[in-house]
Amino acid sequence: MLINLRHRTKLGVGLALERSTGKLLDDDKVDQMIGSLLRTGVVVSALIVLAGAVLHLAHYGAAMPDYHTFRGEPAGLTCIGGICRNVLGLQPLSLIQLGLLVLILTPLARVVFAVLAFAVQRDVLYVVMSLIVLSVLIYSITAGI
């Protein structure tokens, strides 16, 4: 987002809202939750990639690479369904691809969370702006841009 959540309090937009649970959902708490979401996404992604790399080295670490002929990616690594099927079989390259997918989807989850947080705060302007950003991200991911 172009405007950090902490700067919103200076603008006087949606300072805080008491939810039905009685907890305060202010900008600092939302910032902390978004930071935790991003950190968790990166750590989970790194752990998945690391697990795939360890499995790959365990299976193919002693093999000599053949650089004389080019081999593209297997068809199972080029679509999400194939990656998920191969992950269930603990295929190392699929685990690495899954970790990269988690890393790519982490900012998308951040924007989804921002939409929800702004909706709870009843901040219509930021909900609309976040939905525009979300739609651009989804279009970019699905269209391959």
Residue pairs with C-beta under 8 A, 6 or more apart in sequence:
1 111
1 114
1 129
1 130
1 133
3 11
4 31
5 27
5 30
5 31
5 34
6 27
6 28
6 31
8 14
8 27
8 126
9 15
9 27
13 123
13 125
13 126
14 27
14 118
14 121
14 122
14 123
14 126
15 26
15 27
16 24
16 25
16 26
16 27
16 121
17 24
17 25
17 120
17 121
17 122
18 24
18 25
19 25
19 120
25 117
25 120
25 121
30 114
30 117
30 121
33 113
33 117
34 110
34 113
34 114
34 117
37 106
37 109
37 110
37 113
38 106
38 107
38 110
41 102
41 103
41 105
41 106
41 109
41 110
42 103
42 106
44 102
45 99
45 100
45 102
45 103
45 106
46 99
47 99
48 95
48 96
48 98
48 99
48 102
49 95
49 96
49 99
49 100
50 99
51 95
51 99
52 92
52 93
52 94
52 95
52 96
52 97
52 98
52 99
53 92
53 96
55 90
55 92
55 95
56 92
56 93
56 96
59 92
60 92
74 93
75 82
76 82
76 83
76 85
76 86
76 91
76 94
77 83
77 86
77 93
77 94
77 97
80 101
82 94
83 94
83 97
83 98
83 101
84 98
86 93
86 94
87 94
87 95
87 98
104 141
107 137
108 134
108 137
108 138
108 141
111 130
111 133
111 134
111 137
112 134
114 126
114 130
115 127
115 130
115 131
115 134
118 126
118 127
118 130
119 127
139 145
